[in-house]
Amino acid sequence: LAGQVLVEVRSDRPGAALAALAGVPELTQVELFGVGVHARALPGVTPDEALALVARTLGRAGIPCSPPELRAPTLEDVFLHLVGREEPTR
């Protein structure tokens, strides 16, 4: 997870925010996280680009939200990343 850009945004409509952000090709692993949404940017997307992309996407969709913020991965993020990996083929 080192070097990956993780963006968090909070909204009164987290399900709608999740749906809107899940359709953005530059974002991956878009997941509900409490009353907010966490989204990882694909490699090559800068932190500033990721923040602007999230704000623009939710603004265009008319979904009220807090300003997006960069976050360090939480222990839960690390756990989900590790258990979400496929087992190597033997």
Secondary structure, 3 states (H helix, E strand, C coil): CCCCCEEEEECCCHHHHHHHHHCCCCEEEEEEECCEEEEEECCCCCHHHHHHHHHHHHHHCCCCCCCCEECCCCHHHHHHHHHCCCCCCC
